[in-house]
Amino acid sequence: MGKCKMDSDLHRIKLDKGPVYQTSRGGNYYFRYQVRGERKCVSLKTANREEAIRKAKELLPTVQATNLEIIATHVKVARKLAAQTKSLPISEIWKTYSEHPQRALPATVREQLSYKATLAEFLRFLDSRITQFSQITETHVIKFADYL
């Protein structure tokens, strides 16, 4: 999991289970919390302060859940919300990945170029009819691993 760094003069709002904050001026807000002693950080996908607080508060019941039954209910609701999101064109995968706060942070430029080259090779390996990230399945990944 990538590091979520904060600039001290950016907005930071404390909630019961952790802060809502920005990593850059005018950028998206993030919500940081802990579950069983493990720190988690999730993008709230908005640069609007009020909307960020609302979204973080919507996550609180899941973060505070005490048993699997409650968590399962929240997962069902989240899946319905995820089904409403738009699909990502495969041409946008690297851009989206490279901007994600939880991406792997390569130690060298060479390592980063290797990541990008491997993704490009994977995309060439895919059937040309695949145009959206959501169309890529585990079977595609397994076939690519066998190919390698």
N, C-alpha and C positions, 0 to 999 in steps of 0.2 A: 504494500500500500504506500502511495506517495506521501510526501510530507505536505501538510497544509500550513504554509507560513503566513504570518500576519505582520503587517506594517502597523506600528503602534498608533499612528495618527489616523487610521481608518476606522469606520464605524464598527463597533462591537457591542452587541446587545446580549446581556446575560439572561438566560432562561433557567428554569429549575434543573434541567439535566445537562446544560452546557451552553456555550456561546453561539450566537449567530454573528457572522463576520464576513468582511470582504477581504480579498487578498490584493486587490488593486482598486484604485479610485475609479468609480463608475462600473466596476466589474460585478460579476455575480456574487451573491451571498452564499455562504456555506454554513452548515450546522454541524458542530462537533459535539459528540457525546461519548459516553463509555457504556459498554455492555460487558458485564463480568470482568471488569478490569481492563478490557481491551478498548483502546481509543478508535472511534470511527469518525469519518468525515464525509458528509454528503453534500453535493451541490444542490442548492434550492432553485437553480436555473432562473434566477431573476435578479436584477440590479435594483429593484424597488424594495425599499426598507420594510414598508408595511406588509407587502406581499410575502417577503422573506420570513417575517415573524409569523404570519398566518400559516405558511407552509411548514415551518419548524414546529409550531404548536400542533399541527395535524399529525406530525410524526411522533409526538410525545406518548400517545397511548401504546404504540408499538415498542418504543424504547423502554417504557416503564412496565411492560407486560411481565407477569410473574409466572405464567405457565404456557405450555405449548398450545393449548386450546385457544387462548386469547391471541397468541401470535398467528396461529393458522387462520383465524378469522380476519386478521389484518392483512395477511398475505393474499387471501381471496379478494379482498377489496382492492389491494394494490395491483393485482393482476388485471382486474377490470379497468383500472386507470391506465395501466401500461398498454392495454389493447387499444386505447384511444390515442396513443402517441403516434406521430408520423414516423415513417420509415426513413432510414438513412441511406442515401445513394452510396454505392461502393466507392465512387469517386471522392467522397467526403470522409472516408474512414480514417486516413492518416491525419488529416487536419483535425478531426474531432479527437482522435487519440492523443495527438501531440499537445493539445490544449487542456486535456483532462487533468485535474489536480491529483488524481490517484494513479497516474501512469507510472510505469517503471522509469526511473531516471538513470540512463546509461552513464557510465563513468567516463567514457571517451566519445569523441566525435565518431570514431570508427565504429564503435558499438552502436551508436544511434543510426548510422548509415546502414549497418547490418540489419537492424530492426526493419528499417524502411525497405531495404532490398528484399527481405524475406516476405514482407507483406505484398510487395509488387509481384513477386514470383507466385505467391498463393493466389492473387487475383487473376494472374494469367492462366493459372492451372484450372480455375473455375470455369464452368460452362458459361458461354457468352450470353446465355439467356438470363443469368443472374445479374440483376442490376441494383438490388437493394440488400443491405446488410441482413435484414430479417429473413432473407431467403437462404442464407448460409446455414447449413445444418451440421450436426456432429458428424454425420457421414462424410460430408465434404472434408472436414478437418482430418478425419481418420484416413481417408484416401490420400490426402496430401502428405500426411506423416509417413504413410507406406511408400509414397513416391520418393520422399526424401531418403 
